[in-house]
């Protein structure tokens, strides 16, 4: 099999050289004396037969590039050989190769039509030259030889087309896998960027505000300044812990017991409110009966609240903030309003806008809706409606 594979590869790489070798072999075969059935022994070919053999065999060198003209030339040479009765054997091989090539290079209908026309033409020449009938074995063998060549060529063409389809499908499947991998990488990068933004921005904002408070009160009210610095320490420690958790997830994502991400939840809302309450008056209410939410919804609600309070701290420091969480049958609604400041009315109006974009992406990622903008009575409002249908417990 190794030798056959190397020969096939050589023919594929050097098709003209391979066809030249084939033409030379057929020309050498055409010089041998033949004894066809139904006719007298044939003498060694004359100069005319040699010239016709050269014409017919030489044309095969171009069979891949011009299959139909080559078949016409080969059939013409074979017909001339038959009609002059100079030789009656070699042409069967040359016309077979030419007909096979036509079948591999053209569609099935063209190959059948051209093959049938060539077979009938040469069969008629044989009937006229030899004085035999159409049912004579020599004519029947000639016709069958054409049919076999065309059938073999059609089979090879079909197999090549099938292999080409399989290769194309394999390429498309590989491209699809690569696109899916790139999509997942992009989604993971976006998720990591959101987590880093939420974790870092919130705590840095708290540290910034509390450090400012401490600097303002350090001389006049040292006790209050010390409390503010305590909040700075707590916020810094919490930020480091959450960053360590997130980085641990990235380093050990192949371990099945590793948490997939930090687990913020509305159950930790007290700590979140307390981290801002020292410098930002916050009133918060809960409507409906609190319940466990799906993990993705719980994380999204917490992060939206966290980012909203961070934005208030940045853009409306000192304003009164109202936080409302409403548990409803269809889900949970999170709303954060402030009564002052000029928070960004849209993602591009102030700052980078990544906060509002991230909150919108979080809400939409769980099938919710998000809105943010200035209020008519002043201040800014953020509202997110996240789906979390209440599952009724049916007693059994």
N, C-alpha and C positions, 0 to 999 in steps of 0.2 A: 504493500500500500504506500510505503514511503516513496518508492520510485515513481509510481503512477501519479502521486500528488505533486512531486517535483516536476514531472513532465507536463501535467495540467497547468501548473503555475508558469512554466516556461512558455507554453502556448499562449497563455493569457497575457504575459508580458511582451512577447515577441510574436504577434499574430502573423505579420507579413512573412517573417522568416519561416514560420511553421507551414504557411500555405505554399511557400516556394518549395520547401522540401516535399510536401504532398504532391505538387505539380510535377516535380522531377521523378518521383516514384511512379506516378501514373503514366508519364511519358515513357519511362523505361518499360513498363508493362505493355504499352501499346505497340512496342517494337517486336514483341514475342509473336510467333505464328499461332493463329487460332484455328480451331476446327469446330465451327458452330454447327448445331444440329440442323439438318435440312439442306446443307450445302456441301460443295466439294472442299477438299483441303485447300487452304489458302497458302499461297507462296509468301515468302518474306515481303514485307511491305515495300512498295515502290516509293520514289521520291515524293510523289504527290501525297501518299498516305502519311509520310513522315511530316510533311508541311502541315497537313490538316491536324495531325496529332499535336504538333507544336502549338498551333493556334488554339486548339481546344484546351490543352493542358495549361498553357501560359495564362489563359484568361482566369483560371482558378486562383491566381495570385491576388486578384482584385475582388474575390467573391464576397468578402465581408463588407466592403465599401459600396459595391455596385452589384448586388445579387441578381436583379432581374436582367440587366444587360449581359452579365456573365452567363446566365442560363441560356439566353438567346444565342450567344456566340458558340457555346458548347453544343447546343442542339443543332445549329447550322453546320458545324464541323462534322458532327455525327451523321447528320442527314447526307452530307456530301460523301462521307465514307461509305454509307450504305448504298447510295445510288451509283457510285462508281465501282462498288464491289471490290475495293482495294483492301479493306480489312473490316471485320465485323465482330469485334469483341471488346476492345478497350473502351469504346464510347459508353458502354453500360456503366462503368465506374465513374467516368467524368460527369455524365449527365445526372447520375445519382447524387454525387457530391454537390453539384450545382442546385439540384432540386431541394436537397436537404437544407442548404444554406438559405434558399428563398423562404422555406417554411420557418426557419428560425428567426428570420429578419423581418418578416411581414406578418400581417394578420392571417387568421385561419382561412378566411374566404378567398383572399388573394392567392395564398399558397395552393389551395385546392384548384382554383380556376386555372392558374398558370401551369400547375403540374399536369392537370388533365389535358390541357391544350398541347403541351409539349409531348406527352405520351401518345396522344392520337396522331400528332404530326409524324413522330418517329415510327409509330406503328404503321402508318400509311406508307412511309418510305420503305420499310421492311417488306410489306406486302407487295409493293411494286417491284422492288429490286430482286427479291427472292422468288416471286411468283407463287406465294403461299397465301392461305386464307387467314382471316382474323383469329380463328381458333387454333392456329398452328402453335405448338409449344414455344417456338422462338418469339412470336408476337405476344403471347400470353405472359411469358417470363418478363419481357420488356415492360409491359403495362404494370405487372405486379411490382417490378423493381421501382418504377416511378411512385406507385402507391406507397410502398414501404419507406422510401426516402422521405416523402412528404409527411407521412405519419410520424416517423421518427423525429423529423424536424419540428413538427407541431408539438410533440410531447416535450422536447427539450425546451422550446419556447415557453410552454405553459409552466414547466418546472422553474425556469429562470424567473418568470413573472411572479410565481408563488414565493420564491425565495426573496425576491425584491420586496414584496409586500411584507413578509415577515421581518426583514431587516428594517423597513420603514417603521413598522409598528414598534420594533425594539428601540429604534432611535427616538420615536415619539414618547414611548414609555419612560425612557431615560430622561428625556427633556422634562416630562411631567414630574418625575421624581425630583429632579433638580429644582424645578420651580416650586414644588411643594416644600422642599427643604429650605429654599430661600424664604418662602413665605413664613414658615415656622420660625426661622431665625429672626426675621423682621418682627414678628409678633412677640417673640421672647425678649428681643431688645426693647421693644416698646413697653412691655410689662416691667422689665427691670428698671427702665428709665422712670416709669411712673412711681415705682416703689422707692427708688432713691430720692426722687423729687419730694414725695410725700413725707418720707422719714426725715430727710435733711432739712427741707424748707420749714416744716413745722417747728422743729426744735431750735433751729437757728433763729427763727423769728422770735421765739420765746426768750432765748438767750439774749438777743439784741435788745428787746424791750426791757427785760429785767436788769440787764447791765446798765441801761440808761437810767432806770429808776434808782439803782444803787449809786451810780455816779452823782445823781441829783441830790440824794438824801444822805450821802456818806458823812457829811459834816454836821448837818443840822439834826438828823434823826438816824443815828448809827444803828439802832435796833431794827428800824425798817429797812435800812440798807443791807443789814445782815440777812434779813429774811429774803430780800430780793436776790442776794448772792446765793442763798440756799436754793432758790428756784433755778438759778443758773446752773448750779452743780447738778441738781436733779435732771434738768433738761439735757445737759451734756452727757450725763451718765446714761440716760435713757436712749439718747441718739446713738451713742457708742454700742449699747447692747443691741439695738435694732439693726444697726449696720453690721455688727458681727453675725447676727442671725442670718441676715440676707446674704452676706458673703459666704457664710457656711453652707447655705443652700446651693450657691453657685459652685462651690468647690466639691460638694459631695452629692451631686444630683443623681449619681448611680447607686446610692445606698437606699434601699427600700424604706428604711425606718426614718429617713431624714424628712422633716416637714418640708412641704413644697414651697412655702413662703411664710413670712411673719404673719401672725394670726390676730390682727386688730379686729375688734368686735364692738358692737354697741354696748355690750356688757361692761366695757372698759370706758364708758363715756364719762363717768365721774372723774377719773384721772385726767382725761382730756380737758374737761371743763376747768378743773382745778389748775391746770398748767397755764391757763389764760386768765383766770379770775382775779389774780393778784393785781393785774394792771388793766383789765378790761371788764367792765361790769357786764355780767352775763346772766340772763334769765332764760331758763329752759323748762319746757313742759313736755309731758308725754300724754298723748291721747290714745285711747284704745287700750287693749290688754297686751302688754309686751309678751312676745313669744320668740322661740328660737327661729331664726331665719336661715335659709340656705347659705352655705359658707360664702359663695361668691357675692351674694346680695349683702350679707353682713359686712364683708370687707369693703365693698363699694360704698355702703352707707357711711361707715366709719371714716373712710378716706375723704369722702366728699365733705363731711362735717369738719374734719381736720384741716383740709385745704381752705374751706370757707373761713374758718376762724383765723387761720394764718393770714389770709388776704385782708380780713378786717384789721388785724394787728398791724399790717403793713400800711394800709391805705386809710384807715379810720381809727387810728390809735386813740383810745379814751372814749370812743363812742359806745353807747349801750347796745348790746347784742341780744337778740332774741332767738333762741333755738327751739324749734318745735319738731317733735317726732310723733307721727301719727301712724299707729298700727291699724290697718284696715283689712277687710276680707280679701281684697285683691293684692295687697302688698303693703309697703311701708313708704311713707312720704317724709322726706327730710327737708326742712326749711330753715335757713339762716338769714336773719335780717339785721341791719344796723341802722341807726338813726342819724348818722353823720358820715362825713368823708365823701370822697368822689371816686369810689372804686371804679375799675375799668368797666365801661358799658359793653365792651365786646373784647374778644381775645386779642385784638391788635391795637387797642387804643391806649394801653399803658403797659409798660414793662414788656416782658417776653410773651405774656399771654399763655404760658404753658400750664398755669394752674387751671384756668377755665377749660382749656382744651382737654387736660387730663381728667377733670371732673366729668365733662361731657362724654369722653371715651369710656370712663368707668360706668356711667349710667347706661350708655347704649350697649356696652359689652354684656350686660345682664338683661337686655331687652327693655330697659326703662327709658324715661324721658328726662331731659334736663333743660332748665331755663335759668338765665341770670341777667340782671339789668338793674338800672336805677329805678327807685320807687318814686311815684308822683309826690309823695309827702316828704321825700328826702331820704338819703341813704341808699343802700344797695340790698338787693335780695337775691339769694340763691335757692333754687327749689329743684328737688329731684324726686321723681316718682319711680320706685323700683318694684317690679312685680315679685310677689311672694305669696301665692294663693294659700289661703287657710285650708288645711285638710281637716275635714270633719271626722271626729272619732266616733265610730259606730260601735256601740256595745254589742258584744257577741253573746 
